[in-house]
Structure formats: structure tokens, C-alpha cells
Amino acid sequence: MKKQTFTVKYKQEGQRLFAVIAETLDISKKQAQAAIDAKHVLVNGKRVWIRRHEVVEGDVVEILIEDQKKPEAKHIGILWQDSDYLVVNKPAYFLTNASDESIEAKLQKQEKNKNICAVHRLDKETSGCVIFAKSAEAKAAMIPMFKGRDIMKIYRAITIGSFPKSWKEIRTDIDGLISTTLVKLLDTKKHASYLELRIETGRTHQIRRHLADKRYPVMGDKKYAGTGNELSIEQPRQMLHAYRLIFNHPKTGKPVRATAPLPGDFKRCLAQMKLR
């Protein structure tokens, strides 16, 4: 992501934000509104997504601009499968399900099975391991395992700042529920750190929120990291990867272990930050 910044002029005061962006950047009003809807616009350091927002003289407007072409998912990599389940390596920028362009829809076509359905989900920008069931019955058999915390979910993340070596656990309240993330520091430098994380609970955006709460947000996270770190803004997406899943098969009881290799953009970020 790149950042473009301008200051609202006197003659622009009282105008709608999208109109001022369109005029200043010489783009269409539709494109300007799309940037606001995508939550890529900040006014005076605060993210704005209200369509009717009016600007005042002196407002500092920042627009995050995506400067890299998103990859295509021509073939979904399967990390493990049997007659009931698949564990796949989800690429970034794709929804897990609920879309004609989702990984679920692509898998149904790829495997010629319209019954394939996601058992759980990852954020659109997060890459890595996702479990899919090959039938509604198989999905129903696995859902209690997620509720019972019987699936070990291990992530890798690159974060802003030098993460404290002494911190092994983050335990805070998220949406009224106690949430726990276990942390292993893999490497750290002055400006960034490389972490392995295991979530014992599955709250929405748990890892991203926990790290941001401790002021070590995920590099490239547009929602929780803000725009104050230039290295973070340069990243094409949030540097969070679902690295490994470990669970006992709900039907056979046999252990299943799947690991998703680090994607290219994640490895490039590690190299940029001199982390390993």
C-alpha cells in the first residue's frame, strides 16, 4: 500500500469527502467513494467511511492506494485430504466462502463436488490453512471440535516494533469474552518482529486485535495498524498466515497435521525486515 496525502483548502470546506478526493486526485467520484467504502481513507488520522462526511479547511486527508496486482487463484493447493475433508492453502485476497469468487466456489469446480463447504473461515487478506468438508454431514461432525477447542490453530505473523521476549501469552477481553493467544517469538529487530501464535479461543480478528491492543499490530493491517508506520503501509496486505492445523479426525480419531508454506509476499516482507 502507498499513501497519498493532501490538506483541505478553504474553498473546499463543506463539500463531501468523496467529491474533494475526486477533485484533488483527478479521479471519478465513483472511484473516490469506492476508496472510502473500502476504508482506505483517513481524515486527521481517523478512518472515515460515512458517505455524507463533510470536510473542513485544514483537514488532512490520507488515501491508501493498492499498488500491487492481486494474484489469481487458478488452482487451490490441497495440503491434505481424505474422503470426508480437505485442508487447503488459501491464498490472500479471496473470501473463504459466500461468494462466486470464493475459495469454496473454486474448490467445488476444481474437485467437481458441489457439496464442498467451508468448516471455518479466514479473513480475506489472511493466507493459509482452511478446512473444508466434502458433505454437510462431515461438516456437522467437525463443528463441535471448533466449539470444544479440539483443533490446534497455529499462525505466523510479522508485527510492527520489537516484540518483548518475555511475553508468552496475551489474555484480554474481546467483545465481553476472555480470549487467549499464546506467543512464540521467532525473531525480532528494531522495527519489526516475527511471531508464531496459537489461539486457544476463536474470537473475531483475535490475533489482530490482541497484537494491536499491545501496540505491536500486524504489519500491513489497514484496520488495526493505522497509517503511522511507513514500513507497514508499504505492505500489500496484512502479514498474517494460518501456518498449521492439528486435529484428530472426527470419524477415525487419527491425528491430522497440515502445514501451509509461507507465501511469496510474506517471505519478501521477512526479507525486507531482515527477519528469519
C-alpha positions in Angstrom: 0.0 0.0 0.0 1.1 3.5 -0.7 -0.2 6.7 1.0 -1.3 9.9 -0.7 -1.9 12.9 1.5 -3.4 16.3 1.0 -4.8 19.2 3.1 -8.3 20.5 2.5 -8.4 24.1 1.2 -10.7 26.9 2.2 -12.7 26.7 -0.9 -13.4 23.0 -0.4 -14.8 23.4 3.1 -18.3 22.0 3.5 -18.0 19.7 0.5 -18.5 15.9 0.7 -15.3 14.0 1.2 -15.7 11.8 -1.9 -16.0 14.9 -4.1 -12.9 16.6 -2.6 -10.9 13.4 -3.1 -12.1 13.1 -6.7 -11.2 16.7 -7.5 -7.8 16.6 -5.8 -6.6 13.3 -7.2 -8.3 13.8 -10.6 -10.3 10.6 -10.4 -14.0 9.8 -10.8 -16.4 10.3 -7.8 -17.2 6.6 -8.1 -13.6 5.7 -7.6 -13.3 8.1 -4.7 -16.3 6.7 -3.0 -15.0 3.1 -3.6 -11.9 4.1 -1.6 -14.0 5.4 1.2 -16.2 2.3 1.2 -13.1 0.1 1.3 -12.0 2.0 4.5 -8.8 3.3 2.7 -9.4 6.9 3.7 -8.4 8.7 6.9 -9.2 12.3 7.9 -6.9 13.7 10.6 -5.6 10.2 11.3 -9.1 8.7 11.8 -10.6 6.2 9.3 -13.8 7.6 7.7 -16.4 5.5 5.8 -19.5 7.7 6.2 -20.8 8.6 2.8 -22.1 12.1 3.9 -18.9 13.1 5.6 -18.1 16.8 5.0 -14.6 18.3 5.2 -13.4 21.5 6.8 -10.4 23.7 5.9 -7.2 22.2 7.3 -8.4 18.6 7.4 -5.5 16.2 6.5 -6.8 13.5 4.2 -4.9 10.3 3.6 -5.8 7.8 0.9 -4.2 4.3 0.9 -3.6 3.1 -2.6 -3.1 -0.5 -3.5 -0.1 -0.7 -5.8 0.2 -4.4 -6.5 -1.9 -6.6 -8.7 -3.7 -9.3 -6.7 -2.8 -12.9 -7.6 -5.2 -15.2 -9.3 -6.2 -18.5 -7.8 -6.3 -20.8 -10.8 -5.7 -23.9 -8.7 -6.3 -24.2 -5.0 -3.4 -26.1 -3.3 -4.6 -29.1 -1.3 -2.4 -29.8 1.8 -4.3 -32.9 3.0 -7.5 -34.7 2.1 -9.5 -37.9 2.6 -13.0 -39.0 1.7 -14.6 -36.5 4.1 -12.3 -33.4 4.4 -9.8 -31.2 2.6 -7.3 -28.9 4.2 -6.3 -26.3 1.6 -3.8 -23.5 1.3 -5.9 -20.4 0.9 -4.3 -17.5 -1.0 -4.7 -14.0 0.2 -7.3 -11.6 -1.2 -10.0 -14.3 -1.6 -13.0 -14.8 0.6 -13.3 -18.3 2.2 -17.0 -18.7 1.1 -20.2 -16.8 0.4 -19.1 -15.5 -3.0 -18.9 -16.8 -6.6 -15.2 -16.0 -6.5 -14.6 -17.5 -3.1 -12.2 -20.4 -2.4 -15.3 -22.6 -1.6 -16.8 -21.9 -5.0 -13.4 -22.5 -6.8 -12.9 -25.8 -4.9 -16.4 -27.0 -5.9 -15.5 -26.6 -9.5 -11.9 -27.8 -9.2 -12.9 -31.0 -7.4 -16.2 -31.4 -9.2 -18.1 -31.6 -6.0 -20.9 -29.1 -5.3 -21.2 -30.3 -1.7 -17.8 -29.0 -0.6 -18.3 -26.4 2.1 -16.1 -24.4 4.5 -15.9 -25.6 8.1 -14.3 -22.3 9.3 -13.1 -19.1 7.7 -10.0 -16.8 7.4 -10.1 -13.1 6.8 -9.9 -12.1 3.2 -6.3 -10.9 3.4 -5.1 -13.8 5.6 -3.5 -16.8 3.8 -3.0 -20.4 4.9 -4.8 -23.5 6.2 -8.5 -23.8 5.9 -10.6 -27.0 6.5 -13.4 -27.8 4.0 -15.9 -30.7 4.3 -17.0 -32.8 1.3 -20.5 -33.1 2.6 -22.9 -31.4 5.0 -22.7 -34.5 7.3 -18.9 -34.2 7.5 -19.2 -30.5 8.3 -21.7 -31.2 11.1 -19.3 -33.7 12.6 -16.4 -31.2 12.8 -18.3 -28.1 14.1 -18.3 -29.3 17.7 -14.5 -29.7 17.6 -14.1 -26.0 16.9 -16.5 -25.1 19.8 -14.7 -27.5 22.0 -11.2 -26.1 21.1 -10.1 -29.5 19.9 -8.3 -28.1 16.9 -4.8 -26.5 17.3 -4.5 -23.4 15.1 -1.0 -22.0 14.6 -0.3 -18.7 12.8 2.7 -16.8 11.7 2.7 -13.0 11.8 5.0 -10.1 11.1 4.4 -7.3 13.5 5.4 -3.6 13.9 8.0 -3.0 16.6 10.4 -5.1 18.7 8.1 -7.5 20.5 9.1 -8.2 24.1 10.9 -11.5 24.6 9.2 -12.1 27.9 5.7 -12.1 26.6 4.4 -15.6 26.1 0.7 -15.0 26.3 -1.9 -12.3 25.5 -5.1 -12.7 27.5 -7.7 -10.0 27.3 -11.4 -9.4 26.9 -12.8 -9.4 23.4 -16.4 -8.5 22.9 -17.2 -9.4 26.5 -15.4 -12.8 26.3 -12.0 -13.8 27.7 -9.6 -14.6 24.8 -6.2 -16.2 24.9 -3.4 -16.1 22.4 -0.1 -17.9 23.0 3.0 -16.3 21.6 6.4 -17.6 20.5 9.0 -15.0 19.3 10.8 -16.3 16.3 12.9 -13.2 15.6 12.9 -9.5 16.3 14.6 -6.4 15.1 14.1 -2.7 16.0 11.2 -2.1 13.6 9.5 -5.5 13.2 9.1 -8.9 14.8 8.3 -12.4 13.5 5.9 -14.4 15.7 4.3 -17.8 15.9 0.9 -17.6 17.6 -1.5 -20.2 18.8 -5.1 -19.2 19.5 -6.9 -21.0 22.3 -10.1 -19.2 21.6 -11.6 -18.1 18.2 -12.8 -14.5 18.5 -13.3 -12.3 15.5 -9.9 -10.8 14.4 -8.5 -12.2 17.7 -4.8 -12.2 16.8 -5.0 -8.8 15.0 -6.9 -7.2 17.9 -4.7 -8.8 20.6 -1.5 -7.6 18.9 -2.9 -4.1 18.2 -4.1 -3.9 21.8 -0.5 -4.5 22.9 0.7 -1.9 20.4 2.5 -4.4 18.2 -0.1 -4.6 15.3 0.3 -6.9 12.3 2.3 -5.3 9.6 0.1 -4.1 6.8 -3.1 -4.3 8.8 -5.3 -1.5 7.4 -7.9 -1.8 10.2 -5.8 -2.0 13.3 -2.3 -0.8 12.5 -3.3 2.7 11.3 -1.1 4.8 8.9 1.7 5.9 11.2 4.3 3.4 10.1 5.6 3.7 6.6 7.0 0.1 6.5 3.6 -1.2 7.3 1.9 0.9 4.7 4.3 -0.4 2.1 3.0 -4.0 2.6 0.4 -5.2 0.1 -1.8 -6.8 2.8 -1.8 -7.8 6.5 1.1 -10.1 7.2 -0.8 -12.9 8.9 -0.6 -16.6 7.7 -2.5 -19.6 9.1 0.6 -21.8 9.2 -0.5 -25.1 10.7 -3.6 -27.1 11.7 -3.5 -30.1 14.0 -6.6 -32.1 15.0 -7.9 -35.6 15.4 -10.1 -36.8 12.6 -13.8 -36.6 13.9 -14.6 -40.0 12.4 -11.4 -42.1 12.7 -9.8 -40.4 15.6 -6.5 -40.4 13.8 -4.2 -37.3 14.0 -4.2 -34.9 11.1 -1.5 -32.4 10.6 -1.3 -29.9 7.8 1.2 -27.1 7.2 0.9 -24.3 4.6 4.2 -22.9 3.2 4.8 -19.2 3.7 3.6 -17.3 0.6 5.9 -15.1 -1.5 4.7 -11.7 -0.2 5.1 -12.9 3.4 8.7 -14.1 2.7 9.5 -10.8 0.9 8.3 -8.9 3.9 10.5 -11.0 6.2 13.5 -10.3 4.0 12.7 -6.6 3.9 12.6 -6.5 7.7 15.7 -8.7 7.9 13.8 -11.4 9.9 14.1 -15.1 9.7 
